[in-house]
Amino acid sequence: MSAPACHQERTTMPITPYLNGQQFDPETKRILGLAFEMTCAALRIGECDDGVKQAIADKIINLAKGGGRNPEVLCEQALKDIRRPEV
C-alpha cells in the first residue's frame, strides 16, 4: 500500500502550539506550518492526541534545523522517518 502524497488537500492545523517557545522567522514558521499540515493530512491523524502532533512537529522542526526549507520535502522526509521500521 502506498503512502498518501504530501500534496493532498489539507486542513488548517497550525504548528505554533507545538514550537515549545522556539523562535523562527515568519517565513520559516510558515514553511514549518505547511509541512506540519501536510504531514498530518497524509497520516490522516485528524483530531488525535496532542502527543502525536508534538512528535510530528518535533520531527519537522529537526529536519528544518538541518537546512530543509521546502514544505513538500520536509513532509516526505518526516513521513519516511515516521514510517521507517524499527530495527
C-alpha positions in Angstrom: 0.0 0.0 0.0 1.5 3.3 -1.0 1.7 6.3 1.4 -0.6 9.3 0.8 1.2 12.1 -1.1 2.2 15.2 0.7 0.5 17.5 -1.8 -3.0 16.3 -0.9 -5.7 18.7 0.2 -5.2 19.7 3.8 -7.0 21.3 6.6 -5.6 24.1 8.7 -3.6 22.8 11.7 -1.2 25.4 13.0 2.2 24.3 14.3 2.5 27.2 16.7 1.3 25.4 19.8 4.0 22.7 19.2 7.0 25.0 18.9 7.7 25.0 22.6 8.9 28.5 22.7 11.4 28.0 19.8 11.7 31.2 17.7 11.7 31.2 13.9 11.4 34.0 11.4 7.9 34.4 9.8 8.9 32.6 6.6 10.4 29.6 8.3 7.4 29.4 10.6 5.1 29.4 7.5 7.1 26.6 5.9 7.1 24.6 9.1 3.3 25.1 9.4 2.7 23.9 5.8 4.9 20.8 6.3 3.2 20.0 9.6 -0.3 20.4 8.0 0.7 18.3 5.0 2.2 15.5 7.2 -0.8 15.4 9.5 -3.1 15.2 6.5 -1.0 12.5 4.8 -1.2 10.4 8.0 -4.9 11.2 8.4 -4.4 11.9 12.1 -7.3 14.4 12.4 -8.1 15.2 16.0 -5.6 12.8 17.6 -3.7 13.2 20.8 -1.5 16.2 21.1 1.4 13.9 21.9 1.2 12.6 18.4 1.1 16.1 16.9 4.0 17.1 19.1 6.1 14.2 17.8 5.3 15.2 14.2 6.1 18.8 14.8 9.4 17.9 16.6 10.4 15.7 13.6 9.7 18.6 11.1 11.5 21.2 13.3 14.5 18.9 13.5 14.5 18.4 9.7 14.2 22.1 9.1 17.1 22.8 11.5 19.2 20.6 9.2 18.6 23.1 6.4 15.3 21.9 4.9 13.1 24.8 3.7 10.8 23.1 1.2 7.5 22.0 2.9 6.9 19.1 0.5 10.4 17.8 1.1 10.0 18.2 4.8 6.7 16.4 4.7 8.1 13.5 2.6 11.1 13.1 4.9 9.0 13.2 8.0 6.7 10.5 6.6 9.7 8.4 5.6 11.2 8.7 9.1 7.9 8.1 10.8 7.1 5.0 8.8 10.7 3.6 8.9 10.5 0.2 10.7 12.4 0.0 13.9 15.4 -2.4 13.8 
